[in-house]
Amino acid sequence: MQTIEEMVKRLPPEFQVEVANFVEFLLKKRQPTQKNLRLTWAGGLQEFRGKFTSLQLQKKALEWWGD
């Protein structure tokens, strides 16, 4: 079985560029976009605590997001 490097070397230069671009895409996709989760929104709906249940809020969120 050939290694990836051997297979890539057999490709024409324009395909080698495509392979390199694809590998970069995969590496970026694998990296987390944000390292630390920020919870700045926490408590933002506190005023509605007694007015709505969590199920009602979940259904409303689905409406807003378009299912």
N, C-alpha and C positions, 0 to 999 in steps of 0.2 A: 504494500500500500504506500502511495506517495504522500509526502508531507504537503501541507498547505503551501509552503514556500516553493516547493518543486512544481506544483500545479500552477501557481501564479506565474512563475518564470516562463512557463510554456505559453502563456497567453500573449496576445498582441499588446503593445503598450497602452492603447486606448482602453482595453479591458482591464489591464492592471490598475489604471486610474480608477475605474469603476469599482474594482474590488477594494481598493484603499478607501474610497469614499464610503462604501458600504460598511467596512470595518469601523470607520470613525463614527458612522451613524449608530451602529450597535453599541459602541463604547459609550457614547453620549446617552443613549437610551437606558443603559444599565446604571448610570450614575444618578444618584438622587438629586433632584432639582433643588431641594431645600434640606439642609442638614437638621435644623432644629424646628420642631413644630411650634408655631406661635399660637397662643390661645388668647389673643387680644379681643376676640369676640365673646369670650366667656362672660356670662351674666348679661348679655345684651338684650335678652328677651325677658328679663326678670319681672318687668311690669305686667307681663301677660300670664304669669305663673298661675294665678287663680282663675283666669278666664278660659284657658284652653288646656286640653289634655295633651300628652305627648303624641298620642295617635292622631289627634286632630291637626297638630302642627306638622306631623310627618305627611299627612295627606295634602295639606296646603303646600308644603315644600315640593311635593311631586307635581302639583298643578303649576307652580311657578317654574319648575325646571322643564316642563313639557313632557313629563313621564320619561 
